[in-house]
Amino acid sequence: MGRAAETAATGDLVPGVLTAVGLTGAAAFVIARCGAQGHVRYALPTLFAAIGLGAWFLSIERDRRLRTVWIVLVAAWASVSALSHAKLYAEYATHPPPGTKLLLVRHLQARGIKYAIADYWMAYYISFVTKEQIVVMANDFPRILEYERAGEPAPRRGGRHFTPALWGRQARRGRRVSLSPVGAGLGARG
């Protein structure tokens, strides 16, 4: 078998492999999530199925006009996506929105909060960004024992202790501060 034949045989496998990877990713996403909503980024490998099917079509189609139509349609689809990305990039380059986690950090610092309880992603971010000036205990997946000890209420400890109960009192006074696994929101609620 010559080198050209080997390359052609290997090239014939690529669309099938891409399609199989994409379909496997789609099946795993549907089966493993068990109806849970959330992180769609885990479904991204399913795009390989479309890429594989497109590569398969281009490899077997001999009519130049149909191949050109296919490529133009894919380019149009990609340009719509590129335009949306360009708009988003321009918006963030000229007027970046304030980071909600940093707004929360500023709020906690302004109130003199030294200890808090939050979900895993919020807890360790706040502790890291503030260089442990605010120690936040994770309520769902504890990793650092020292933070767990600091998160326990102790009257002799300096600073205020910020707990989910305090979040509720804030809400009853008309000012609501909330934490969630996907971010933080600050603002007055009526």
C-alpha positions in Angstrom: 0.0 0.0 0.0 1.4 3.3 -1.0 1.6 6.5 1.0 -1.3 8.1 -0.9 -3.5 5.1 -0.3 -2.6 5.1 3.5 -3.5 8.8 3.7 -6.8 8.3 1.9 -7.7 5.4 4.1 -6.9 7.4 7.3 -8.8 10.4 5.9 -11.9 8.3 5.3 -12.0 7.4 9.0 -11.9 11.0 10.3 -15.6 11.9 9.6 -16.7 8.6 11.2 -14.6 9.1 14.3 -15.8 12.8 14.6 -19.4 11.7 14.3 -19.0 8.8 16.8 -17.4 11.2 19.3 -20.2 13.7 18.9 -22.9 11.1 19.2 -21.2 9.5 22.2 -21.0 13.0 23.9 -24.6 13.6 23.2 -25.7 10.3 24.6 -23.5 10.8 27.7 -24.9 14.3 28.3 -28.5 13.1 28.0 -28.1 10.0 30.1 -25.7 11.4 32.8 -27.6 14.6 33.6 -30.7 12.8 34.7 -33.0 15.7 33.9 -30.8 18.2 35.8 -30.6 21.7 34.3 -27.3 23.5 34.1 -23.9 23.4 32.5 -24.5 23.1 28.7 -20.8 23.4 28.2 -20.7 19.6 28.7 -22.8 19.2 25.6 -20.2 20.9 23.4 -18.6 17.6 22.2 -21.9 17.0 20.4 -20.7 19.6 17.8 -18.2 17.0 16.6 -21.2 15.0 15.2 -22.2 17.9 13.0 -18.5 18.5 11.9 -18.1 14.8 11.2 -21.3 14.7 9.1 -20.2 17.8 7.2 -16.8 16.3 6.6 -18.4 13.0 5.4 -20.7 14.9 3.0 -17.8 16.9 1.5 -15.7 13.7 1.1 -18.4 11.8 -0.8 -20.1 14.6 -2.8 -18.7 14.9 -6.3 -20.9 17.7 -7.6 -18.9 20.9 -7.1 -22.1 23.1 -7.0 -23.5 21.2 -4.0 -20.2 21.3 -2.2 -20.0 25.1 -2.8 -23.6 25.5 -1.5 -22.7 23.5 1.6 -19.6 25.6 2.3 -21.5 28.9 1.7 -24.2 27.8 4.2 -21.6 26.8 6.8 -19.8 30.1 6.3 -23.0 32.1 6.7 -23.8 30.2 9.9 -20.3 30.8 11.2 -20.5 34.5 10.2 -23.7 35.0 12.3 -21.9 33.5 15.3 -18.7 35.6 14.6 -20.8 38.8 14.4 -22.4 38.0 17.8 -19.0 37.4 19.3 -17.6 40.6 17.8 -20.5 42.6 19.3 -20.0 41.0 22.7 -16.2 41.6 22.5 -16.8 45.3 21.6 -19.2 45.7 24.5 -16.8 44.2 27.0 -13.9 46.2 25.5 -15.7 49.6 25.8 -18.1 49.2 28.8 -17.2 46.0 30.8 -19.9 45.1 33.3 -19.0 45.1 36.9 -18.1 41.6 38.2 -20.8 40.5 40.6 -18.4 38.6 42.8 -16.3 41.7 43.2 -19.4 43.7 44.1 -20.2 41.2 46.7 -16.6 41.3 48.1 -16.9 45.2 48.3 -20.2 44.9 50.1 -18.9 42.4 52.7 -15.8 44.6 53.3 -17.9 47.7 53.7 -20.1 46.0 56.3 -17.1 44.7 58.2 -17.9 41.1 57.6 -15.0 38.8 58.4 -16.6 35.4 58.3 -19.2 34.0 55.9 -20.9 30.9 54.6 -21.5 30.3 50.9 -21.4 27.7 48.2 -18.1 26.2 47.1 -17.4 28.4 44.1 -18.3 31.6 45.9 -16.6 30.7 49.2 -13.1 30.0 47.9 -13.2 32.8 45.4 -14.0 35.4 48.1 -11.4 34.0 50.5 -8.7 34.0 47.8 -9.5 37.5 46.4 -9.5 39.1 49.8 -6.3 37.2 50.8 -8.3 35.7 53.7 -9.3 39.0 55.1 -12.8 37.5 54.7 -12.9 33.8 55.4 -15.7 32.0 53.8 -16.7 28.5 54.7 -18.2 26.3 51.9 -21.5 24.9 52.9 -21.7 22.2 50.3 -18.2 20.9 49.6 -15.7 21.8 52.4 -12.1 21.6 51.5 -10.1 23.7 54.0 -10.5 22.7 57.6 -9.2 26.1 58.9 -12.1 27.8 57.0 -14.5 25.4 58.6 -13.3 26.3 62.0 -13.4 30.0 61.2 -16.9 29.6 59.9 -18.2 28.4 63.3 -19.8 31.2 65.3 -17.7 32.4 68.1 -18.6 35.5 70.1 -14.9 36.4 70.9 -13.9 36.5 67.2 -13.5 40.0 65.7 -15.7 41.1 62.9 -19.2 40.2 62.0 -20.3 36.8 61.0 -22.3 36.6 57.8 -24.6 33.6 57.5 -27.6 32.6 55.4 -29.8 33.8 58.3 -28.3 37.3 57.9 -29.1 37.1 54.2 -32.8 36.6 55.2 -32.7 39.5 57.7 -31.3 41.7 54.9 -34.2 40.7 52.7 -36.8 41.5 55.3 -35.4 45.0 55.7 -35.9 45.6 52.0 -32.3 45.1 51.0 -31.6 41.7 49.6 -28.2 40.2 49.1 -28.1 36.7 47.6 -25.6 34.1 46.7 -26.2 31.3 44.3 -24.0 28.7 42.6 -23.9 30.8 39.4 -23.1 34.2 40.8 -24.1 36.8 43.2 -26.6 39.6 43.0 -26.7 42.8 45.1 -29.4 45.3 45.1 -32.5 46.7 46.8 -35.7 44.7 46.3 -39.0 46.2 47.1 
